[in-house]
């Protein structure tokens, strides 16, 4: 189970989990669109596409099917996009994140993945920041990121 906190200033969600897979394998699952569409999905919110130009300055994005049963801020078909800010395999991946379900649909937030080897596996830490003024999205992310990490763990450990 992922450990998750909301920072005291309400600006960031920080989630961590340990996965029994090497950092190289975890990193590939984060940047390979074919793998992302397998694990970054749920019955509530099916991922329809995921794109990643895995390099600093590259663009990325995802979208969900119209049949999502999840609704956030009145949105039930989710689109998100951004630009890769840091690309240091297999340790760090960071990108901007602009979601169509945010209070301000043009607000740029940031997601940063940090992978640290531990024993035979990897400690995965994801920090989603820039959320101080995104009340509905921040509430959703505080339960959403642990679910994402759980899905990644399940995918990599199967």
Phi and psi in degrees as a GROMACS rama.xvg file:
@    title "Ramachandran Plot"
@    xaxis  label "Phi"
@    yaxis  label "Psi"
@TYPE xy
-73.3742  140.805  UNK-2
-92.7543  128.463  UNK-3
-135.308  138.883  UNK-4
-132.889  154.56  UNK-5
-104.26  129.165  UNK-6
-64.1969  151.975  UNK-7
-55.1582  -30.9909  UNK-8
-82.5129  3.57653  UNK-9
64.6784  15.5475  UNK-10
-89.5392  -23.6076  UNK-11
-140.192  150.569  UNK-12
-108.408  129.896  UNK-13
-123.111  121.161  UNK-14
-124.332  141.817  UNK-15
-136.492  147.385  UNK-16
-153.994  153.687  UNK-17
-103.934  135.866  UNK-18
-124.804  134.423  UNK-19
-81.6194  67.2283  UNK-20
-156.991  148.258  UNK-21
-68.9294  154.826  UNK-22
-52.9431  -37.2757  UNK-23
-60.8365  -41.0469  UNK-24
-68.9448  -42.3667  UNK-25
-62.8687  -45.8232  UNK-26
-59.4265  -43.3269  UNK-27
-61.2993  -36.9864  UNK-28
-66.9646  -22.7584  UNK-29
-83.6201  -23.5549  UNK-30
-115.797  -13.767  UNK-31
-87.9405  112.2  UNK-32
-54.9088  -36.5619  UNK-33
-63.7851  -38.978  UNK-34
-74.9979  -40.7559  UNK-35
-57.972  -41.6194  UNK-36
-69.4975  -16.2928  UNK-37
-81.9113  -39.682  UNK-38
-106.583  -24.2395  UNK-39
-90.6644  66.4203  UNK-40
-159.149  162.665  UNK-41
-154.893  169.274  UNK-42
-63.9382  -33.4142  UNK-43
-70.6764  -32.0844  UNK-44
-149.86  87.0472  UNK-45
-75.249  125.174  UNK-46
-73.2646  124.603  UNK-47
-91.3407  -37.8736  UNK-48
-152.229  154.466  UNK-49
-143.264  129.949  UNK-50
-125.219  140.883  UNK-51
-149.973  116.153  UNK-52
-92.4166  89.1461  UNK-53
-74.4578  82.0295  UNK-54
-166.778  156.891  UNK-55
-59.3948  128.762  UNK-56
90.0796  -9.36674  UNK-57
-72.054  156.551  UNK-58
-95.7705  153.813  UNK-59
-144.503  163.456  UNK-60
-176.867  161.33  UNK-61
-146.801  160.958  UNK-62
-147  154.282  UNK-63
-111.682  163.27  UNK-64
-69.056  157.909  UNK-65
-67.6081  -16.0442  UNK-66
-87.2166  16.9953  UNK-67
-60.3487  136.432  UNK-68
-93.7975  -5.55828  UNK-69
-88.9991  136.354  UNK-70
-129.474  128.366  UNK-71
-130.278  125.309  UNK-72
54.8779  33.7391  UNK-73
79.8274  4.84923  UNK-74
-105.634  134.41  UNK-75
-130.548  6.77285  UNK-76
-126.158  112.722  UNK-77
-100.564  136.657  UNK-78
-131.504  138.436  UNK-79
-143.485  146.585  UNK-80
-153.912  169.052  UNK-81
177.099  -165.601  UNK-82
-128.279  140.277  UNK-83
-72.379  123.865  UNK-84
-97.4754  -38.834  UNK-85
-132.977  136.186  UNK-86
-143.489  98.07  UNK-87
-134.839  75.7902  UNK-88
-64.8956  142.132  UNK-89
-101.001  37.4761  UNK-90
-106.535  -44.9485  UNK-91
-138.297  136.782  UNK-92
-137.869  125.42  UNK-93
-138.101  144.27  UNK-94
-152.737  157.97  UNK-95
-74.7525  158.338  UNK-96
-141.681  115.57  UNK-97
-122.337  114.741  UNK-98
-111.298  140.471  UNK-99
-74.8264  -3.34364  UNK-100
-102.46  3.33311  UNK-101
-72.7941  157.969  UNK-102
-57.4528  -47.0241  UNK-103
-107.149  104.248  UNK-104
-68.9575  -5.94413  UNK-105
-106.904  -1.91661  UNK-106
-67.3172  130.727  UNK-107
-92.9312  121.32  UNK-108
-112.885  177.383  UNK-109
-132.575  139.977  UNK-110
-119.526  130.495  UNK-111
-130.905  122.182  UNK-112
-100.208  131.448  UNK-113
-123.653  126.962  UNK-114
-114.487  124.151  UNK-115
-125.558  126.181  UNK-116
-64.2054  135.166  UNK-117
-139.505  116.458  UNK-118
55.4879  -125.001  UNK-119
-93.0355  6.88217  UNK-120
-132.186  -152.153  UNK-121
-141.148  134.096  UNK-122
-88.458  123.722  UNK-123
-108.349  123.177  UNK-124
-121.9  126.236  UNK-125
-120.273  130.368  UNK-126
-120.312  121.74  UNK-127
-110.442  111.154  UNK-128
-117.723  168.274  UNK-129
90.546  22.7107  UNK-130
-103.224  6.47252  UNK-131
-55.6178  -34.9799  UNK-132
-103.743  12.2533  UNK-133
-110.942  70.6487  UNK-134
-59.6021  -50.4447  UNK-135
-66.4045  -45.2301  UNK-136
-65.1846  -42.6252  UNK-137
-59.7248  -42.5588  UNK-138
-60.8447  -44.7834  UNK-139
-64.8843  -44.6019  UNK-140
-63.4017  -30.5808  UNK-141
-64.6256  -24.0621  UNK-142
-105.03  -23.2165  UNK-143
-70.6086  -45.1105  UNK-144
-64.0295  -40.1724  UNK-145
-60.0532  -36.4788  UNK-146
-66.0578  -40.0649  UNK-147
-62.211  -46.5918  UNK-148
-64.4001  -38.0631  UNK-149
-62.4265  -40.9661  UNK-150
-65.5079  -40.3227  UNK-151
-63.0136  -45.1619  UNK-152
-60.7056  -47.7581  UNK-153
-60.6829  -42.7606  UNK-154
-62.6714  -46.6131  UNK-155
-76.4981  -24.9028  UNK-156
-97.504  1.97605  UNK-157
